[in-house]
Amino acid sequence: MTGEELINKILQGEREFSHIQLPASTDISGSENYAEMNKTLKESPDRPVILRYASLEGFRAPGIML
């Protein structure tokens, strides 16, 4: 899965991402949809993103609300 795919899935309402693998050093903070995704996450704290056993080596997303 790419960082853009992750953002799009979150914007579509998906929250279950157990066992996903993102490419090493993925940085989604520069994506044009990053702010919208983070706003969506902040507005729904009762629906956290689930990342059990996910491979996120070097993942960068400053200020993300998981």
N, C-alpha and C positions, 0 to 999 in steps of 0.2 A: 504494500500500500504506500502511496506517496503522501506527502504532507497535504497537498491540495485535495486529494481524495478524502483524507481524514476530515479536513475542514468542511467539505461538501456534505459528508455523511452527518456530521454534527449539526450542520444547518438544516438538514432534512429530518432531524429529530433522533437520530441513532445515538445511543450512549454506550452500547456494549462493544468493547474493542479488546476483549481478552485474546491473548495469543497473537496479536498483530505484530508485524515487523515493519518498522520504518527504516529506510536507508540510514546508515551511520551519519551523524551530524546533520540531521534534518533540521532546518530552521524555517518555521512557518510564519515568523513574525513579519516578514516582508510581503506576505500574500495580500492581495487586494481585499480579500474577505476575512482577514484576521480580526479586525476590529468588530465586524458584525458577528463573527462566531463568538468572540469573547463576551460581547454584550448579551448574546443569546444565553450563554452559560451563566453569566452573572444574574440574569433575570429568572433563572430556574434552578436555584440551589438545591431544591428537593429532587433533582434529576442529575446526579453526578455522573461523570464519565467513568466507566469501569475499564481498567487497564490491567487486569490480572494476567500475569505471565507475559506481558507485552515486552517486546524488544525495542527500547527507545534510546539506544546508546548515542549520547551526544545531542539528544533532542533539545531544541531551543524554542521556547515560546514564552518570553518574558511577560509576566503579569497575567498569565492564563488562569482562568478560574475553573479548576477541575473538580 
